[in-house]
Amino acid sequence: MRIEWQKEKQDLMKSTRNSNALVIVQARVGSTRLPAKIALDFNGVPMLVSLLNRLNISESKFHGVVATSLEKRDDLVEELALSCGWGVHRGSESDVLSRYAGAYAEHGEGVETVIRICSDNPLLGLHEIEEVYARFRDSEMDFLANANGPDVHEDGFAVEVFYSSCLIEADKKATEAYDREHVCPWIKRNYAMDYTQLDGRYKEKLSVDTVEDFLRVRELNKRLKPGFTISDVCDLMIKERKRDAKESI
């Protein structure tokens, strides 16, 4: 679908800003270790499309936007996102924090909470987002995540939730390149934050950074039933380990 035609859909979506939270998925074609991974065939559709369909924002209380870069090659990201009914914001490729702040400014009017998602987590679904968001709302924290913590890192299912005011402040005050590339470090250093674990059995690395990661995650996705959750992944991995243990005897 052409971007010009899809713009009409994005304009319509801007009228639905009464959501409880804005889900921002960062995605770009120019990945260093696995270029154009968002467009790789993920069991019949591009990997980014598979993720956006699993997040199923249209059936939730959230509003969704894909934040990509201004680079010409990322026209593809915009086309894929709009074809899935998601909003799009384009900004700096390297300054991801400013890209998030721009996405919020364009699509987050009246929304007090931001949910950060990375596009290299194609197994992530709406269930995990809703669960971390609910725990955030029940907490007294300004930031809550199920990944990148000292004892909690549900790699492949990472969800980071924080107040939009924290994002705005970080964009104004963060100066280090690391903070601006990784979005949340400045927020975690300057606001009340905590981590939460969705399934204590989860010990996997299921984000996609390499060809090997991609092939493994795609095969898992093929074997799981539609609508699967992180707990279903744990069940499958435990079952496989038990089977492998028996076969090695």
C-alpha positions in Angstrom: 0.0 0.0 0.0 1.2 3.5 -0.8 2.1 5.8 2.1 0.0 8.6 0.7 -3.1 6.5 0.7 -2.4 5.2 4.2 -2.0 8.7 5.6 -5.8 8.9 5.6 -5.9 6.0 8.1 -3.3 7.7 10.3 -5.3 11.0 10.4 -8.4 9.1 11.5 -6.4 7.4 14.3 -5.4 10.8 15.7 -9.0 11.3 16.9 -8.7 8.3 19.2 -6.3 9.8 21.8 -8.5 9.1 24.8 -6.5 5.9 25.5 -5.1 5.1 28.9 -1.6 4.7 27.5 0.4 5.2 24.3 2.3 2.1 23.1 5.4 3.2 21.2 7.2 0.5 19.2 10.6 1.6 17.9 11.6 0.0 14.6 14.0 0.7 11.8 15.5 -1.1 8.8 19.1 -0.2 9.6 19.9 -2.8 12.2 23.6 -3.4 12.5 23.7 -7.2 13.3 20.7 -8.2 11.2 19.8 -5.6 8.6 16.2 -5.3 7.6 15.1 -7.9 10.2 11.8 -6.2 10.6 10.9 -7.2 7.0 12.1 -10.9 7.2 9.4 -13.5 6.5 8.0 -14.5 9.9 5.7 -17.4 9.0 4.0 -15.6 6.1 4.3 -11.9 7.1 7.1 -9.5 7.8 8.3 -9.8 11.4 7.2 -6.3 12.2 3.6 -7.0 11.0 3.5 -10.2 13.1 4.5 -8.2 16.2 1.9 -5.4 15.5 -0.8 -8.0 14.9 0.0 -9.8 18.2 -0.1 -6.5 20.1 -3.6 -6.1 18.7 -4.0 -2.5 19.9 -7.3 -2.0 18.2 -8.9 -4.5 20.6 -7.3 -2.8 23.7 -7.6 0.4 25.7 -4.3 1.6 24.3 -3.3 3.7 21.3 -0.3 2.5 19.2 2.4 4.3 17.2 5.5 3.0 15.5 8.5 5.4 15.9 11.0 5.1 13.0 13.7 7.3 11.5 13.6 9.9 8.8 15.9 7.7 6.6 14.5 6.8 3.2 15.0 3.1 3.8 12.5 3.4 6.7 9.7 4.3 4.3 9.1 0.5 4.5 8.6 0.7 8.3 6.0 3.4 7.8 4.2 1.4 5.1 4.1 -1.7 7.2 2.9 0.1 10.3 0.1 2.0 8.5 -1.1 -1.2 6.8 -1.6 -2.6 10.3 -3.6 0.4 11.5 -0.9 1.9 13.6 0.1 5.5 13.8 3.6 6.5 12.7 6.2 9.1 13.9 9.5 9.7 12.2 12.4 11.3 13.9 16.2 10.9 14.5 17.7 7.5 13.8 20.4 7.8 16.6 18.6 10.0 19.1 15.9 7.5 20.0 14.9 9.4 23.1 13.9 12.4 21.0 12.1 10.1 18.6 10.0 8.8 21.6 9.3 12.3 22.8 8.3 13.3 19.3 6.0 10.3 19.0 4.3 11.3 22.2 4.0 14.9 21.2 2.4 13.9 17.9 0.2 11.0 19.1 -0.1 11.2 22.9 -2.3 14.2 23.6 -4.1 13.7 26.9 -2.3 10.3 27.6 -0.3 10.2 30.9 1.4 6.8 30.4 3.9 5.6 27.8 4.7 1.9 27.1 8.0 1.3 25.3 8.4 -1.8 23.0 11.2 -2.8 20.8 10.5 -4.4 17.4 13.0 -7.2 17.9 10.6 -8.9 20.3 8.1 -10.6 17.9 6.7 -13.1 20.4 5.5 -10.3 22.7 1.7 -9.9 22.8 -1.0 -7.7 24.2 -1.3 -10.0 27.3 2.2 -9.1 28.5 1.6 -5.3 27.9 -1.6 -5.3 29.8 -0.1 -7.2 32.7 2.9 -4.9 33.2 0.7 -1.9 32.7 -1.8 -3.1 35.4 1.1 -3.7 37.8 2.4 -0.2 37.1 -1.0 1.3 37.8 -1.2 -0.6 41.1 2.3 0.5 42.1 3.7 3.8 43.4 6.4 3.8 40.8 7.2 6.2 38.0 8.8 3.4 35.9 8.2 -0.3 35.9 9.6 -3.0 33.6 10.0 -6.7 33.3 13.4 -6.5 31.6 16.9 -5.0 31.9 16.9 -5.3 35.7 19.6 -6.9 37.9 17.5 -10.0 38.6 14.7 -9.6 36.1 15.2 -9.8 32.4 12.4 -11.5 30.4 14.3 -11.1 27.1 12.0 -11.2 24.1 9.0 -10.1 26.2 10.4 -6.7 27.4 7.8 -4.1 28.4 8.8 -0.7 29.9 6.0 1.5 31.4 6.5 5.1 32.6 4.7 8.4 32.9 4.8 10.7 29.9 6.0 13.5 32.2 9.1 11.4 32.8 9.7 11.1 29.1 9.3 14.8 28.5 11.7 15.6 31.4 14.3 13.1 30.1 14.2 14.5 26.6 14.9 18.0 28.1 17.7 17.0 30.5 19.5 13.9 29.3 22.7 14.7 27.6 24.7 11.5 27.4 24.7 9.6 24.1 23.9 6.3 25.9 20.8 7.8 27.6 19.5 9.2 24.4 20.1 6.0 22.4 18.4 3.7 25.0 15.6 6.0 26.0 15.0 4.9 29.6 18.3 5.0 31.6 18.0 8.7 32.6 14.4 8.0 33.8 15.5 5.1 35.9 18.2 7.1 37.5 16.0 10.0 38.4 12.6 8.6 39.2 11.1 5.9 41.4 11.4 2.7 39.5 11.1 -1.1 40.0 11.0 -4.4 38.1 8.4 -7.1 37.9 8.5 -10.6 36.6 5.7 -12.1 34.6 6.8 -15.8 34.9 9.5 -16.9 37.3 10.3 -19.8 35.1 11.4 -17.7 32.1 15.2 -17.9 31.5 15.3 -17.6 27.7 16.8 -15.1 25.2 14.1 -14.7 22.6 14.8 -11.2 21.2 16.0 -11.2 17.6 19.6 -9.9 17.1 21.1 -12.5 14.8 20.1 -15.0 12.1 20.2 -17.8 14.6 17.9 -15.8 17.0 15.5 -15.2 14.1 15.3 -18.8 13.0 14.8 -20.1 16.6 12.1 -17.5 17.4 10.3 -18.1 14.1 10.2 -21.8 14.7 8.8 -21.3 18.2 6.1 -18.9 16.9 5.1 -21.6 14.4 4.7 -24.3 17.1 2.7 -22.1 19.5 -1.0 -21.6 19.2 -2.4 -18.1 18.3 -2.7 -15.9 21.3 0.0 -17.6 23.2 1.6 -15.9 26.3 5.0 -15.9 28.0 3.7 -18.7 30.2 2.9 -20.8 27.1 6.5 -20.3 25.9 7.8 -21.5 29.3 5.5 -24.6 29.2 6.9 -25.4 25.7 10.5 -24.9 26.6 10.2 -27.0 29.8 8.5 -29.8 27.8 11.3 -29.7 25.2 14.0 -29.9 27.9 12.4 -32.9 29.5 12.1 -34.6 26.1 15.8 -33.8 25.3 16.8 -35.2 28.7 15.0 -38.5 28.1 16.6 -38.8 24.6 20.1 -38.3 26.0 19.8 -41.1 28.5 
